[in-house]
Structure formats: C-alpha cells, structure tokens
Amino acid sequence: MSTQVGSARGGAFLEPFLSAPPHLESTMADLAFVLATLAAFALVALVAKGVTKL
C-alpha cells in the first residue's frame, strides 16, 4: 500500500516537469507535420526520378 502512495506522490511531484505547455505541444505538432510533409514530397520526387530512368 505504501508503494502506491509513494508512486502517486512521485508522479505528482514530476508532473510539472513531464507535461509540456500547450503552446509548445502545438508547436511540436506543427513541426512534425511540416517535416512529415517534406519527407513525403522527397519520397515522391525520388520515385518520380526513378521512374524517369526506366
């Protein structure tokens, strides 16, 4: 029983450090979207370049 209280207390203690501010989460999601979009376009460009060599 004491381990549950200790882990709950530890989780509450670390909560401010583990959760990012909402604007930072939004910024990271935007950055991930831009990087994924660029990667998709790069993949399409590589496929198109490969098809033209056939």
PyMOL Python script that loads the backbone (N, CA, C, O; Angstrom):
from pymol import cmd

cmd.read_pdbstr("""\
ATOM      1  N   MET A   1       0.825  -1.190   0.000  1.00  0.00           N
ATOM      2  CA  MET A   1       0.000   0.000   0.000  1.00  0.00           C
ATOM      3  C   MET A   1       0.871   1.256   0.000  1.00  0.00           C
ATOM      4  O   MET A   1       0.536   2.243  -0.654  1.00  0.00           O
ATOM      5  N   SER A   2       1.983   1.221   0.729  1.00  0.00           N
ATOM      6  CA  SER A   2       2.832   2.403   0.792  1.00  0.00           C
ATOM      7  C   SER A   2       3.520   2.663  -0.555  1.00  0.00           C
ATOM      8  O   SER A   2       3.843   3.810  -0.864  1.00  0.00           O
ATOM      9  N   THR A   3       3.750   1.617  -1.359  1.00  0.00           N
ATOM     10  CA  THR A   3       4.378   1.837  -2.661  1.00  0.00           C
ATOM     11  C   THR A   3       3.435   2.583  -3.600  1.00  0.00           C
ATOM     12  O   THR A   3       3.887   3.386  -4.416  1.00  0.00           O
ATOM     13  N   GLN A   4       2.133   2.327  -3.493  1.00  0.00           N
ATOM     14  CA  GLN A   4       1.195   3.052  -4.330  1.00  0.00           C
ATOM     15  C   GLN A   4       1.172   4.531  -3.957  1.00  0.00           C
ATOM     16  O   GLN A   4       1.126   5.393  -4.834  1.00  0.00           O
ATOM     17  N   VAL A   5       1.205   4.824  -2.669  1.00  0.00           N
ATOM     18  CA  VAL A   5       1.199   6.220  -2.240  1.00  0.00           C
ATOM     19  C   VAL A   5       2.492   6.895  -2.678  1.00  0.00           C
ATOM     20  O   VAL A   5       2.473   8.038  -3.135  1.00  0.00           O
ATOM     21  N   GLY A   6       3.615   6.196  -2.541  1.00  0.00           N
ATOM     22  CA  GLY A   6       4.894   6.763  -2.941  1.00  0.00           C
ATOM     23  C   GLY A   6       4.951   7.031  -4.432  1.00  0.00           C
ATOM     24  O   GLY A   6       5.440   8.075  -4.863  1.00  0.00           O
ATOM     25  N   SER A   7       4.445   6.077  -5.232  1.00  0.00           N
ATOM     26  CA  SER A   7       4.485   6.283  -6.675  1.00  0.00           C
ATOM     27  C   SER A   7       3.519   7.381  -7.095  1.00  0.00           C
ATOM     28  O   SER A   7       3.802   8.137  -8.024  1.00  0.00           O
ATOM     29  N   ALA A   8       2.378   7.472  -6.414  1.00  0.00           N
ATOM     30  CA  ALA A   8       1.434   8.538  -6.739  1.00  0.00           C
ATOM     31  C   ALA A   8       2.031   9.885  -6.378  1.00  0.00           C
ATOM     32  O   ALA A   8       1.873  10.859  -7.114  1.00  0.00           O
ATOM     33  N   ARG A   9       2.711   9.939  -5.250  1.00  0.00           N
ATOM     34  CA  ARG A   9       3.329  11.189  -4.841  1.00  0.00           C
ATOM     35  C   ARG A   9       4.470  11.546  -5.804  1.00  0.00           C
ATOM     36  O   ARG A   9       4.633  12.710  -6.172  1.00  0.00           O
ATOM     37  N   GLY A  10       5.248  10.555  -6.204  1.00  0.00           N
ATOM     38  CA  GLY A  10       6.334  10.803  -7.143  1.00  0.00           C
ATOM     39  C   GLY A  10       5.807  11.286  -8.481  1.00  0.00           C
ATOM     40  O   GLY A  10       6.386  12.182  -9.094  1.00  0.00           O
ATOM     41  N   GLY A  11       4.712  10.697  -8.935  1.00  0.00           N
ATOM     42  CA  GLY A  11       4.110  11.138 -10.187  1.00  0.00           C
ATOM     43  C   GLY A  11       3.616  12.564 -10.095  1.00  0.00           C
ATOM     44  O   GLY A  11       3.765  13.340 -11.039  1.00  0.00           O
ATOM     45  N   ALA A  12       3.025  12.915  -8.958  1.00  0.00           N
ATOM     46  CA  ALA A  12       2.528  14.280  -8.778  1.00  0.00           C
ATOM     47  C   ALA A  12       3.697  15.254  -8.699  1.00  0.00           C
ATOM     48  O   ALA A  12       3.601  16.386  -9.174  1.00  0.00           O
ATOM     49  N   PHE A  13       4.795  14.815  -8.102  1.00  0.00           N
ATOM     50  CA  PHE A  13       5.972  15.682  -7.996  1.00  0.00           C
ATOM     51  C   PHE A  13       6.583  15.956  -9.366  1.00  0.00           C
ATOM     52  O   PHE A  13       7.021  17.073  -9.642  1.00  0.00           O
ATOM     53  N   LEU A  14       6.612  14.934 -10.227  1.00  0.00           N
ATOM     54  CA  LEU A  14       7.233  15.079 -11.537  1.00  0.00           C
ATOM     55  C   LEU A  14       6.288  15.643 -12.584  1.00  0.00           C
ATOM     56  O   LEU A  14       6.729  15.978 -13.683  1.00  0.00           O
ATOM     57  N   GLU A  15       5.013  15.756 -12.278  1.00  0.00           N
ATOM     58  CA  GLU A  15       4.019  16.188 -13.257  1.00  0.00           C
ATOM     59  C   GLU A  15       4.372  17.518 -13.927  1.00  0.00           C
ATOM     60  O   GLU A  15       4.261  17.603 -15.150  1.00  0.00           O
ATOM     61  N   PRO A  16       4.790  18.561 -13.204  1.00  0.00           N
ATOM     62  CA  PRO A  16       5.117  19.821 -13.897  1.00  0.00           C
ATOM     63  C   PRO A  16       6.289  19.680 -14.864  1.00  0.00           C
ATOM     64  O   PRO A  16       6.369  20.421 -15.844  1.00  0.00           O
ATOM     65  N   PHE A  17       7.192  18.749 -14.607  1.00  0.00           N
ATOM     66  CA  PHE A  17       8.352  18.586 -15.465  1.00  0.00           C
ATOM     67  C   PHE A  17       8.059  17.711 -16.677  1.00  0.00           C
ATOM     68  O   PHE A  17       8.721  17.847 -17.706  1.00  0.00           O
ATOM     69  N   LEU A  18       7.081  16.818 -16.575  1.00  0.00           N
ATOM     70  CA  LEU A  18       6.792  15.879 -17.652  1.00  0.00           C
ATOM     71  C   LEU A  18       5.797  16.432 -18.654  1.00  0.00           C
ATOM     72  O   LEU A  18       5.813  16.029 -19.817  1.00  0.00           O
ATOM     73  N   SER A  19       4.942  17.334 -18.240  1.00  0.00           N
ATOM     74  CA  SER A  19       3.936  17.859 -19.167  1.00  0.00           C
ATOM     75  C   SER A  19       4.442  19.159 -19.780  1.00  0.00           C
ATOM     76  O   SER A  19       4.915  20.052 -19.077  1.00  0.00           O
ATOM     77  N   ALA A  20       4.334  19.247 -21.101  1.00  0.00           N
ATOM     78  CA  ALA A  20       4.783  20.442 -21.810  1.00  0.00           C
ATOM     79  C   ALA A  20       3.660  21.469 -21.831  1.00  0.00           C
ATOM     80  O   ALA A  20       2.487  21.100 -21.781  1.00  0.00           O
ATOM     81  N   PRO A  21       4.000  22.744 -21.905  1.00  0.00           N
ATOM     82  CA  PRO A  21       2.960  23.776 -22.028  1.00  0.00           C
ATOM     83  C   PRO A  21       2.169  23.574 -23.318  1.00  0.00           C
ATOM     84  O   PRO A  21       2.711  23.061 -24.297  1.00  0.00           O
ATOM     85  N   PRO A  22       0.911  23.964 -23.333  1.00  0.00           N
ATOM     86  CA  PRO A  22       0.061  23.732 -24.529  1.00  0.00           C
ATOM     87  C   PRO A  22       0.632  24.354 -25.799  1.00  0.00           C
ATOM     88  O   PRO A  22       0.553  23.736 -26.861  1.00  0.00           O
ATOM     89  N   HIS A  23       1.203  25.549 -25.730  1.00  0.00           N
ATOM     90  CA  HIS A  23       1.742  26.169 -26.948  1.00  0.00           C
ATOM     91  C   HIS A  23       2.953  25.400 -27.473  1.00  0.00           C
ATOM     92  O   HIS A  23       3.189  25.370 -28.681  1.00  0.00           O
ATOM     93  N   LEU A  24       3.713  24.786 -26.586  1.00  0.00           N
ATOM     94  CA  LEU A  24       4.870  24.002 -27.033  1.00  0.00           C
ATOM     95  C   LEU A  24       4.412  22.714 -27.715  1.00  0.00           C
ATOM     96  O   LEU A  24       5.003  22.298 -28.711  1.00  0.00           O
ATOM     97  N   GLU A  25       3.364  22.081 -27.188  1.00  0.00           N
ATOM     98  CA  GLU A  25       2.824  20.875 -27.821  1.00  0.00           C
ATOM     99  C   GLU A  25       2.325  21.197 -29.222  1.00  0.00           C
ATOM    100  O   GLU A  25       2.542  20.427 -30.157  1.00  0.00           O
ATOM    101  N   SER A  26       1.664  22.326 -29.365  1.00  0.00           N
ATOM    102  CA  SER A  26       1.145  22.747 -30.667  1.00  0.00           C
ATOM    103  C   SER A  26       2.296  23.016 -31.631  1.00  0.00           C
ATOM    104  O   SER A  26       2.231  22.639 -32.801  1.00  0.00           O
ATOM    105  N   THR A  27       3.334  23.658 -31.148  1.00  0.00           N
ATOM    106  CA  THR A  27       4.492  23.962 -31.999  1.00  0.00           C
ATOM    107  C   THR A  27       5.182  22.683 -32.442  1.00  0.00           C
ATOM    108  O   THR A  27       5.583  22.564 -33.599  1.00  0.00           O
ATOM    109  N   MET A  28       5.322  21.732 -31.537  1.00  0.00           N
ATOM    110  CA  MET A  28       5.969  20.467 -31.889  1.00  0.00           C
ATOM    111  C   MET A  28       5.118  19.691 -32.888  1.00  0.00           C
ATOM    112  O   MET A  28       5.656  19.052 -33.792  1.00  0.00           O
ATOM    113  N   ALA A  29       3.800  19.740 -32.736  1.00  0.00           N
ATOM    114  CA  ALA A  29       2.916  19.059 -33.684  1.00  0.00           C
ATOM    115  C   ALA A  29       3.025  19.704 -35.064  1.00  0.00           C
ATOM    116  O   ALA A  29       3.039  19.009 -36.080  1.00  0.00           O
ATOM    117  N   ASP A  30       3.101  21.031 -35.098  1.00  0.00           N
ATOM    118  CA  ASP A  30       3.263  21.730 -36.374  1.00  0.00           C
ATOM    119  C   ASP A  30       4.587  21.368 -37.029  1.00  0.00           C
ATOM    120  O   ASP A  30       4.645  21.137 -38.236  1.00  0.00           O
ATOM    121  N   LEU A  31       5.641  21.317 -36.239  1.00  0.00           N
ATOM    122  CA  LEU A  31       6.954  20.966 -36.767  1.00  0.00           C
ATOM    123  C   LEU A  31       6.961  19.533 -37.307  1.00  0.00           C
ATOM    124  O   LEU A  31       7.531  19.268 -38.366  1.00  0.00           O
ATOM    125  N   ALA A  32       6.333  18.625 -36.586  1.00  0.00           N
ATOM    126  CA  ALA A  32       6.261  17.236 -37.043  1.00  0.00           C
ATOM    127  C   ALA A  32       5.473  17.143 -38.351  1.00  0.00           C
ATOM    128  O   ALA A  32       5.840  16.377 -39.243  1.00  0.00           O
ATOM    129  N   PHE A  33       4.401  17.913 -38.468  1.00  0.00           N
ATOM    130  CA  PHE A  33       3.607  17.905 -39.692  1.00  0.00           C
ATOM    131  C   PHE A  33       4.420  18.428 -40.880  1.00  0.00           C
ATOM    132  O   PHE A  33       4.382  17.848 -41.966  1.00  0.00           O
ATOM    133  N   VAL A  34       5.145  19.510 -40.673  1.00  0.00           N
ATOM    134  CA  VAL A  34       5.961  20.082 -41.759  1.00  0.00           C
ATOM    135  C   VAL A  34       7.044  19.093 -42.177  1.00  0.00           C
ATOM    136  O   VAL A  34       7.270  18.891 -43.370  1.00  0.00           O
ATOM    137  N   LEU A  35       7.714  18.477 -41.208  1.00  0.00           N
ATOM    138  CA  LEU A  35       8.756  17.507 -41.540  1.00  0.00           C
ATOM    139  C   LEU A  35       8.190  16.288 -42.257  1.00  0.00           C
ATOM    140  O   LEU A  35       8.809  15.780 -43.192  1.00  0.00           O
ATOM    141  N   ALA A  36       7.026  15.814 -41.834  1.00  0.00           N
ATOM    142  CA  ALA A  36       6.408  14.667 -42.497  1.00  0.00           C
ATOM    143  C   ALA A  36       5.999  15.028 -43.926  1.00  0.00           C
ATOM    144  O   ALA A  36       6.135  14.209 -44.835  1.00  0.00           O
ATOM    145  N   THR A  37       5.501  16.241 -44.126  1.00  0.00           N
ATOM    146  CA  THR A  37       5.121  16.687 -45.466  1.00  0.00           C
ATOM    147  C   THR A  37       6.343  16.786 -46.380  1.00  0.00           C
ATOM    148  O   THR A  37       6.303  16.363 -47.535  1.00  0.00           O
ATOM    149  N   LEU A  38       7.422  17.346 -45.849  1.00  0.00           N
ATOM    150  CA  LEU A  38       8.648  17.428 -46.645  1.00  0.00           C
ATOM    151  C   LEU A  38       9.183  16.039 -46.982  1.00  0.00           C
ATOM    152  O   LEU A  38       9.649  15.808 -48.097  1.00  0.00           O
ATOM    153  N   ALA A  39       9.120  15.129 -46.039  1.00  0.00           N
ATOM    154  CA  ALA A  39       9.594  13.763 -46.291  1.00  0.00           C
ATOM    155  C   ALA A  39       8.729  13.090 -47.358  1.00  0.00           C
ATOM    156  O   ALA A  39       9.248  12.362 -48.204  1.00  0.00           O
ATOM    157  N   ALA A  40       7.428  13.324 -47.325  1.00  0.00           N
ATOM    158  CA  ALA A  40       6.541  12.722 -48.319  1.00  0.00           C
ATOM    159  C   ALA A  40       6.853  13.265 -49.717  1.00  0.00           C
ATOM    160  O   ALA A  40       6.901  12.502 -50.682  1.00  0.00           O
ATOM    161  N   PHE A  41       7.063  14.574 -49.825  1.00  0.00           N
ATOM    162  CA  PHE A  41       7.403  15.153 -51.121  1.00  0.00           C
ATOM    163  C   PHE A  41       8.757  14.657 -51.613  1.00  0.00           C
ATOM    164  O   PHE A  41       8.932  14.420 -52.808  1.00  0.00           O
ATOM    165  N   ALA A  42       9.711  14.500 -50.709  1.00  0.00           N
ATOM    166  CA  ALA A  42      11.024  13.982 -51.100  1.00  0.00           C
ATOM    167  C   ALA A  42      10.898  12.546 -51.612  1.00  0.00           C
ATOM    168  O   ALA A  42      11.556  12.170 -52.581  1.00  0.00           O
ATOM    169  N   LEU A  43      10.053  11.749 -50.958  1.00  0.00           N
ATOM    170  CA  LEU A  43       9.835  10.376 -51.400  1.00  0.00           C
ATOM    171  C   LEU A  43       9.181  10.347 -52.781  1.00  0.00           C
ATOM    172  O   LEU A  43       9.568   9.549 -53.635  1.00  0.00           O
ATOM    173  N   VAL A  44       8.213  11.194 -52.996  1.00  0.00           N
ATOM    174  CA  VAL A  44       7.560  11.269 -54.313  1.00  0.00           C
ATOM    175  C   VAL A  44       8.569  11.702 -55.376  1.00  0.00           C
ATOM    176  O   VAL A  44       8.557  11.176 -56.490  1.00  0.00           O
ATOM    177  N   ALA A  45       9.441  12.653 -55.043  1.00  0.00           N
ATOM    178  CA  ALA A  45      10.449  13.100 -56.003  1.00  0.00           C
ATOM    179  C   ALA A  45      11.415  11.977 -56.337  1.00  0.00           C
ATOM    180  O   ALA A  45      11.804  11.820 -57.494  1.00  0.00           O
ATOM    181  N   LEU A  46      11.807  11.194 -55.341  1.00  0.00           N
ATOM    182  CA  LEU A  46      12.713  10.069 -55.611  1.00  0.00           C
ATOM    183  C   LEU A  46      12.057   9.024 -56.489  1.00  0.00           C
ATOM    184  O   LEU A  46      12.697   8.480 -57.388  1.00  0.00           O
ATOM    185  N   VAL A  47      10.788   8.736 -56.241  1.00  0.00           N
ATOM    186  CA  VAL A  47      10.076   7.763 -57.051  1.00  0.00           C
ATOM    187  C   VAL A  47       9.939   8.284 -58.484  1.00  0.00           C
ATOM    188  O   VAL A  47      10.127   7.531 -59.440  1.00  0.00           O
ATOM    189  N   ALA A  48       9.616   9.553 -58.631  1.00  0.00           N
ATOM    190  CA  ALA A  48       9.478  10.129 -59.972  1.00  0.00           C
ATOM    191  C   ALA A  48      10.818  10.100 -60.708  1.00  0.00           C
ATOM    192  O   ALA A  48      10.858   9.833 -61.909  1.00  0.00           O
ATOM    193  N   LYS A  49      11.892  10.369 -60.010  1.00  0.00           N
ATOM    194  CA  LYS A  49      13.221  10.318 -60.641  1.00  0.00           C
ATOM    195  C   LYS A  49      13.560   8.891 -61.065  1.00  0.00           C
ATOM    196  O   LYS A  49      14.141   8.677 -62.128  1.00  0.00           O
ATOM    197  N   GLY A  50      13.200   7.929 -60.241  1.00  0.00           N
ATOM    198  CA  GLY A  50      13.438   6.536 -60.586  1.00  0.00           C
ATOM    199  C   GLY A  50      12.606   6.080 -61.766  1.00  0.00           C
ATOM    200  O   GLY A  50      13.076   5.294 -62.589  1.00  0.00           O
ATOM    201  N   VAL A  51      11.388   6.555 -61.860  1.00  0.00           N
ATOM    202  CA  VAL A  51      10.506   6.158 -62.960  1.00  0.00           C
ATOM    203  C   VAL A  51      11.021   6.743 -64.282  1.00  0.00           C
ATOM    204  O   VAL A  51      10.934   6.097 -65.327  1.00  0.00           O
ATOM    205  N   THR A  52      11.549   7.948 -64.230  1.00  0.00           N
ATOM    206  CA  THR A  52      12.043   8.549 -65.476  1.00  0.00           C
ATOM    207  C   THR A  52      13.289   7.834 -65.992  1.00  0.00           C
ATOM    208  O   THR A  52      13.577   7.900 -67.187  1.00  0.00           O
ATOM    209  N   LYS A  53      14.031   7.156 -65.126  1.00  0.00           N
ATOM    210  CA  LYS A  53      15.218   6.422 -65.570  1.00  0.00           C
ATOM    211  C   LYS A  53      14.866   5.090 -66.216  1.00  0.00           C
ATOM    212  O   LYS A  53      15.726   4.470 -66.843  1.00  0.00           O
ATOM    213  N   LEU A  54      13.634   4.637 -66.081  1.00  0.00           N
ATOM    214  CA  LEU A  54      13.261   3.331 -66.648  1.00  0.00           C
ATOM    215  C   LEU A  54      13.162   3.382 -68.127  1.00  0.00           C
ATOM    216  O   LEU A  54      12.859   2.371 -68.761  1.00  0.00           O
TER     217      LEU A  54
END
""", "prot")
cmd.dss("prot")
cmd.show_as("cartoon", "prot")
cmd.util.cbc("prot")
cmd.orient("prot")
